[in-house]
Amino acid sequence: MYDAGASVPKPVFQHENVLVMEFIGRDGVRAPLLREIILNEDEYVELFKNVLADVRKIYLKANLVHGDLSEYNIMIWEGRHYIIDVSQAVKISHPNAYDFLVRDLRNLRRYFGDEVGIEVPSLQEMIEYVVYGKELSI
């Protein structure tokens, strides 16, 4: 994910299924989760676009699906978002990868559309953007 250009913490060490990544925060206090902050509408729109672009990079360039993406797995720090908890990601060849991707995208639509209240694309448009590289007009 990191090598694909997605905004994730830099990997530091990996051994089998253990992945150590850089700490996002300061003085031992983690950065806030997306769920814990309040932004203005323009900031939410920009953040949605950037997170969705990262989901696309993760899918098309890293050949992975996060599998548990939500407002609880996105940190905001110093004007930037970081997608976290990536250790459960699966390869797109995994039999459930597409279902996991759809769940991730539904979570993004629910949070940004229903909870935050910004206009978001349809689930189908989001799938076509991520999987097939089609453009969106957001």
trRosetta pair geometry for C-beta under 8 A, 3 or more apart (Angstrom, degrees):
i j d omega theta_ij theta_ji phi_ij phi_ji
1 4 5.6 -57 -147 35 28 113
1 6 4.5 -57 179 53 85 131
1 8 4.7 47 117 4 123 152
1 57 7.7 94 -153 112 66 100
1 58 5.2 1 -120 -113 95 95
1 62 5.0 -2 -81 -83 48 168
1 64 6.4 -75 -67 59 91 142
1 83 7.3 -106 171 79 145 122
1 86 5.9 -95 8 -157 156 155
1 89 7.2 -173 -47 -58 125 172
2 6 6.9 -82 -82 59 27 80
2 8 5.4 -103 -74 69 75 107
2 9 7.9 -55 -86 93 117 34
2 10 5.9 97 -135 -123 145 50
2 11 5.7 -136 -1 -4 150 95
3 62 7.1 126 67 -96 86 96
4 57 4.7 146 140 159 109 97
4 58 6.2 137 87 -93 152 39
4 61 3.6 139 -144 103 107 119
4 62 4.0 -86 -36 -47 146 95
5 57 5.3 -108 73 -159 91 148
5 61 6.8 15 27 85 97 166
6 54 4.3 95 -142 -156 91 93
6 57 4.7 179 -67 90 87 125
6 58 5.1 37 -69 -62 153 88
6 61 8.0 179 -33 64 96 122
6 62 7.0 -49 -7 -18 127 137
6 83 6.4 -39 156 33 115 129
7 50 7.1 16 5 159 142 110
7 54 5.5 -77 26 -96 84 140
7 80 6.4 -152 -156 173 136 102
7 81 5.6 89 109 86 144 73
7 82 5.6 -117 145 -105 91 47
7 83 6.2 108 87 2 73 85
8 21 7.3 -80 151 -148 92 147
8 54 7.8 141 -41 -167 84 130
8 82 6.1 98 -132 -165 28 79
8 83 5.1 -48 -90 65 83 85
8 84 7.2 145 -145 -83 79 42
8 86 5.9 15 -144 -37 139 150
9 21 3.8 97 101 154 120 121
9 22 4.5 -155 -177 55 100 80
9 23 7.5 61 -145 -49 140 7
9 24 5.5 -117 -89 -39 113 108
9 82 5.7 54 -49 -172 73 135
9 84 6.5 41 -7 -103 111 86
10 21 6.5 150 77 -162 38 80
10 22 4.4 43 51 -11 87 125
11 14 6.3 -7 -179 -42 126 108
11 19 6.3 -63 -132 -168 105 100
11 20 7.4 99 -164 79 64 52
11 21 5.4 -53 -103 -103 46 78
11 22 7.9 -80 -47 -13 8 79
12 20 4.7 -62 66 109 105 96
12 21 6.0 155 2 -124 90 19
12 22 6.0 128 -48 -60 109 61
13 18 7.9 -11 114 116 91 96
13 19 7.7 167 90 -155 53 39
13 20 4.2 14 54 46 91 118
14 18 6.8 164 -152 89 49 59
14 19 5.0 -2 -107 -108 90 70
14 20 7.2 -151 -69 24 46 70
15 18 5.0 -4 63 58 81 107
17 87 7.0 89 173 -176 79 111
19 86 7.3 -72 96 80 156 90
19 87 5.0 -171 31 -96 122 102
21 84 7.8 -170 77 -133 152 83
21 86 7.9 82 -51 35 151 112
23 30 7.5 -112 -170 -105 87 72
24 30 6.6 46 83 -156 74 75
24 31 4.5 -49 132 2 97 125
24 75 5.2 119 108 105 144 156
24 77 5.1 -155 177 -13 103 159
24 82 5.3 -141 -96 38 164 163
24 84 7.4 -121 25 -77 138 125
25 28 7.3 -46 110 113 124 11
25 29 5.2 -146 171 95 126 52
25 30 4.2 -123 -55 -135 149 24
25 31 4.5 -141 -78 -35 76 63
25 77 6.7 -111 -76 -110 45 136
26 29 6.0 -13 69 55 62 92
30 75 7.1 -101 166 -123 98 136
31 75 4.2 87 90 177 118 120
31 76 6.3 -162 160 72 115 39
31 77 3.7 -67 -120 -72 146 112
31 82 7.1 89 66 31 150 125
32 36 4.3 -127 -171 86 105 122
32 37 5.1 113 115 -51 137 102
32 75 6.8 141 83 -152 36 74
32 76 5.8 -23 77 54 89 91
32 77 7.8 156 35 -73 65 71
33 36 4.8 90 57 3 76 105
33 37 7.7 -166 88 -6 42 89
33 71 6.8 93 152 149 103 69
33 72 5.7 1 -172 -138 147 42
33 73 7.8 12 -142 -35 111 14
33 74 6.7 96 -164 72 71 54
33 75 5.9 -60 -102 -98 47 60
33 76 7.6 74 169 8 13 82
34 37 6.4 -73 -151 36 33 101
34 47 7.6 149 -127 165 119 143
34 71 4.4 -116 88 -157 112 76
34 72 7.7 -98 48 -53 91 20
34 74 4.2 22 -23 84 126 106
34 75 7.3 -121 -33 -92 71 14
34 76 6.0 105 -87 -30 61 106
34 81 7.2 23 -76 -130 109 112
34 111 7.6 55 121 167 130 147
35 71 4.2 108 -64 133 86 109
35 72 5.6 8 -16 -79 137 62
37 76 5.4 -54 7 45 158 144
39 43 3.7 -121 176 94 121 127
39 44 5.1 154 87 -54 120 77
39 47 6.8 106 56 -10 173 141
40 43 5.0 91 54 10 70 106
40 44 7.2 -135 98 -6 34 89
41 44 5.7 -56 -149 36 32 110
41 45 6.4 33 154 -21 67 104
41 117 8.0 -63 -112 88 99 95
41 118 6.2 145 -156 -91 83 103
42 45 5.7 -51 -148 34 33 113
42 46 6.4 30 155 -15 65 106
43 46 5.8 -54 -146 39 32 109
43 47 6.1 33 154 -20 65 109
44 47 5.6 -56 -143 39 30 112
44 48 6.2 36 156 -23 65 104
44 112 6.4 157 171 -141 105 90
44 116 5.1 172 -159 176 150 145
44 118 5.2 -175 113 -33 120 140
45 48 5.8 -53 -150 32 28 112
45 49 6.6 28 153 -17 62 105
45 118 5.4 -171 -78 -156 77 149
45 138 7.1 166 -170 146 94 109
46 49 5.8 -55 -152 35 32 112
46 50 6.3 27 153 -16 66 109
47 50 5.7 -58 -146 40 32 109
47 51 6.1 29 158 -17 68 106
47 76 7.9 -31 -123 -100 136 116
47 81 5.9 109 -146 -45 96 138
48 51 6.0 -56 -144 38 27 107
48 52 6.2 24 159 -15 64 110
48 108 7.1 124 -143 179 87 107
48 112 4.6 89 -100 -136 124 156
48 118 6.5 -147 -18 84 151 143
48 120 6.5 -121 -174 -104 149 102
48 138 7.2 -154 103 -178 113 149
49 52 6.0 -61 -148 40 25 109
49 53 6.3 28 153 -21 63 108
49 138 5.6 -178 -90 79 102 149
50 53 5.6 -52 -146 35 31 113
50 54 6.5 33 152 -20 63 103
50 81 6.2 139 106 32 126 126
51 54 5.6 -54 -154 34 34 113
51 55 6.6 39 148 -22 66 99
51 74 6.4 -22 -112 -115 130 146
51 81 6.1 -52 -74 109 91 160
51 83 7.2 125 -138 -71 86 108
51 108 6.6 -177 113 -126 128 127
52 55 5.5 -45 -149 30 37 114
52 56 6.6 40 149 -19 63 102
52 108 6.7 128 -79 167 88 159
52 126 6.7 -103 -140 -140 123 98
52 129 6.8 13 163 113 117 140
52 130 7.3 -109 -174 -70 80 99
52 136 7.6 -22 128 25 146 158
53 56 5.5 -52 -154 35 35 116
53 57 6.5 37 148 -19 66 102
54 57 5.4 -48 -145 36 38 111
54 58 6.1 40 154 -21 67 104
54 81 7.9 -126 -13 95 152 116
54 83 5.9 175 135 -22 146 135
55 58 5.7 -53 -148 36 30 114
55 59 6.3 25 153 -16 63 109
55 66 7.1 -71 -119 -8 84 118
55 69 7.0 4 -97 -92 112 179
55 101 7.8 122 -180 -148 113 88
55 104 6.5 164 -131 131 129 131
55 105 7.2 127 167 -81 162 83
55 108 7.6 -82 -40 -41 152 155
55 130 5.4 -45 119 -115 103 124
56 59 5.8 -60 -146 40 29 108
56 60 5.8 0 168 4 69 115
56 129 6.2 -76 -85 138 126 84
56 130 4.7 -134 -93 -122 72 60
56 133 7.4 109 -164 -102 119 58
57 60 6.5 -64 -126 51 23 91
57 61 5.0 -22 -170 25 65 123
57 62 6.9 54 138 -5 69 99
58 61 7.3 -33 -79 53 10 84
58 62 5.0 -36 -152 42 47 124
58 64 5.3 -72 173 75 88 91
58 65 7.1 112 127 -104 113 28
58 66 6.4 21 143 -46 162 85
58 83 7.8 -67 -58 82 142 162
58 89 7.6 -113 -176 -140 123 138
59 62 7.4 24 -15 54 10 80
59 63 7.3 36 -176 -112 35 24
59 64 7.0 -111 -92 67 37 43
59 65 6.4 38 -97 -84 86 71
59 92 6.4 88 -154 -82 72 128
59 101 6.8 63 -99 -119 127 131
59 130 5.1 73 27 172 157 95
59 131 6.5 -81 153 -91 147 51
60 63 7.8 -8 175 -69 10 53
60 130 7.6 -160 -32 179 98 55
60 131 8.0 158 -69 -139 91 22
60 133 6.4 81 -100 -73 151 98
63 91 5.9 7 133 -153 97 79
63 92 4.9 -103 -171 10 70 110
63 93 7.6 14 170 -15 113 87
64 89 4.6 27 177 164 122 125
64 90 6.8 152 -153 79 74 31
64 91 6.1 -55 -100 -104 65 39
64 92 6.7 -115 -80 -37 14 78
65 89 6.3 169 80 -157 41 79
65 90 5.5 -15 55 60 94 82
65 91 8.0 33 14 124 81 7
65 92 6.2 109 -27 -90 97 67
65 94 7.5 -113 34 44 116 121
65 97 4.7 148 7 -160 139 84
65 98 7.9 -148 -69 -70 160 22
65 100 4.8 118 127 96 135 116
65 101 4.6 -93 -131 -67 130 86
65 104 6.8 -161 -176 -7 94 143
66 69 4.2 70 89 -49 147 104
66 73 7.3 142 172 122 135 147
66 83 6.6 -96 -104 173 138 131
66 86 6.3 -78 -131 -121 82 74
66 88 7.8 49 167 80 55 84
66 89 5.4 -51 -124 -100 31 93
66 100 7.5 -162 74 151 54 110
66 104 5.4 111 58 -108 108 143
67 88 5.1 -120 83 118 132 97
67 89 5.7 176 5 -112 112 39
67 90 5.6 89 -65 3 134 95
67 100 4.2 -27 -115 -170 70 135
67 103 7.7 32 -157 71 40 121
67 104 6.9 -40 -55 -58 10 115
68 73 6.1 118 113 -43 85 158
68 85 6.2 -71 86 122 120 123
68 88 5.6 40 -1 74 125 136
68 100 7.9 -43 -42 -160 52 105
68 104 7.5 -11 19 -90 7 91
69 73 5.6 -119 -131 74 44 130
69 74 7.6 51 -163 -47 83 99
69 83 6.8 -25 -121 -147 105 115
69 104 3.9 51 41 -143 114 101
69 107 5.9 166 96 72 72 136
69 108 6.8 -6 121 -50 115 98
70 73 5.5 83 48 16 64 97
70 74 7.7 -136 99 -4 34 95
70 104 7.9 -125 -53 -135 61 59
70 107 4.3 -89 -97 177 81 139
70 108 7.9 -141 -115 -61 44 54
70 111 6.7 139 -164 -43 71 138
71 74 6.2 -60 -139 37 36 108
71 107 7.7 -149 -12 163 71 101
71 111 4.6 162 -44 -133 117 150
71 115 7.7 -61 -36 68 155 154
73 83 6.5 30 136 -162 91 67
73 84 5.3 -144 -168 67 68 74
73 85 4.5 -87 -130 41 111 120
74 81 5.5 -11 -176 -168 104 112
74 82 7.0 154 -159 75 55 44
74 83 5.8 -26 -103 -101 75 57
74 84 7.1 173 -92 15 22 84
75 81 6.9 147 78 -159 47 56
75 82 4.5 -13 58 57 99 100
75 84 5.6 53 -13 -22 106 127
76 80 7.3 162 -154 82 55 36
76 81 5.6 -30 -97 -99 67 67
76 82 7.8 -173 -77 17 22 76
77 80 6.0 -30 71 64 67 84
77 82 6.4 0 21 -4 110 118
83 86 6.6 78 123 -69 95 109
85 88 6.9 -5 157 17 85 103
86 89 5.1 -4 -178 -26 74 120
90 94 3.9 -31 161 -3 125 160
90 96 7.0 43 77 74 169 86
90 97 5.3 -140 101 -93 115 87
90 100 6.3 107 35 32 122 163
91 94 5.3 130 64 -29 69 90
91 97 6.7 -71 99 -84 43 139
92 97 4.8 148 -142 156 39 159
93 97 6.9 80 44 -13 17 148
94 97 4.2 119 61 -48 90 97
94 100 7.7 13 88 10 129 135
96 99 4.9 -57 -167 47 74 115
96 100 5.6 79 132 -27 88 100
97 100 5.6 -58 -148 37 31 111
97 101 6.3 33 154 -22 66 104
98 101 5.6 -51 -149 34 33 114
98 102 6.5 33 153 -18 65 103
99 102 5.7 -51 -148 36 32 111
99 103 6.4 35 151 -19 64 105
100 103 5.6 -53 -150 36 33 113
100 104 6.4 37 150 -22 65 103
101 104 5.6 -51 -150 33 33 113
101 105 6.4 27 154 -14 66 106
101 127 7.5 100 128 -121 115 84
101 130 6.8 180 -175 117 123 147
101 131 7.4 91 147 -68 157 105
102 105 5.8 -56 -146 40 31 108
102 106 6.2 36 153 -21 65 105
102 123 7.2 48 -152 -177 85 119
102 127 6.9 3 -98 -91 80 117
103 106 5.6 -52 -145 36 31 113
103 107 6.4 35 154 -22 63 104
104 107 5.8 -56 -155 32 29 113
104 108 6.7 28 150 -17 64 104
105 108 5.6 -50 -150 35 37 112
105 109 6.4 37 152 -18 67 104
105 123 6.0 115 124 -143 119 80
105 126 4.7 151 -160 121 128 136
105 127 6.5 -137 25 -67 177 71
105 130 7.0 -125 -79 -6 127 149
106 109 5.6 -54 -147 38 33 112
106 110 6.1 35 154 -22 66 106
106 123 6.4 10 -84 -113 73 123
107 110 5.7 -52 -145 35 29 112
107 111 6.3 21 160 -13 64 108
108 111 6.1 -59 -143 40 27 104
108 112 5.9 2 170 5 67 115
108 120 7.5 173 130 -155 87 151
108 126 7.4 167 77 -151 127 154
109 112 6.7 -65 -130 51 20 92
109 113 4.9 -6 -179 9 62 130
109 114 7.5 58 135 -10 66 95
109 120 5.3 -177 -128 108 71 147
109 123 6.1 -58 -40 -79 160 81
109 126 7.0 -122 -60 -19 110 157
110 113 6.6 -51 -106 53 10 95
110 114 5.0 -28 -162 27 53 125
110 115 6.7 46 144 -12 67 101
111 114 7.2 -16 -63 52 8 85
111 115 5.1 -34 -150 36 45 125
111 116 6.4 42 148 -12 63 103
112 115 7.4 3 -38 54 10 85
112 116 5.0 -29 -146 37 40 129
112 118 5.5 -46 169 52 88 106
112 120 5.2 104 100 -67 113 135
113 116 7.2 39 -5 52 10 86
113 117 7.4 49 -180 -106 30 16
113 118 6.7 -85 -97 69 44 60
113 119 7.3 35 -119 -143 85 20
113 120 4.2 -91 -69 20 106 123
114 117 7.6 -10 162 -73 12 51
119 138 7.8 170 100 -158 90 73
120 126 7.8 7 162 -63 102 124
120 138 7.6 -4 -133 -131 47 110
121 125 3.8 -107 168 89 122 131
121 126 5.3 152 87 -53 114 80
121 129 7.3 92 77 -17 163 138
121 136 5.5 -83 -57 -147 151 125
121 138 6.4 -78 -39 -89 102 93
122 125 4.6 98 54 5 79 101
122 126 7.0 -144 95 -4 43 86
123 126 5.6 -57 -151 37 33 112
123 127 6.4 35 152 -21 67 104
124 127 5.6 -51 -147 34 33 113
124 128 6.4 30 155 -17 65 106
125 128 5.8 -55 -147 38 31 110
125 129 6.3 35 152 -22 64 107
125 134 7.8 -110 -159 95 63 125
125 136 6.1 99 160 -114 110 102
126 129 5.6 -53 -148 34 32 115
126 130 6.3 21 158 -11 66 109
126 136 7.6 26 -93 -89 51 141
127 130 6.1 -62 -145 42 28 103
127 131 5.6 -3 171 6 69 119
127 132 8.0 47 131 5 67 96
128 131 6.6 -59 -118 51 21 93
128 132 5.1 -34 -161 41 62 118
128 134 4.3 -12 144 34 100 134
129 132 7.6 -6 -43 56 7 75
129 133 7.4 17 -167 -144 37 11
129 134 5.5 -84 -86 71 48 78
129 135 7.1 43 -117 -149 90 10
129 136 4.9 -7 -93 -42 137 112
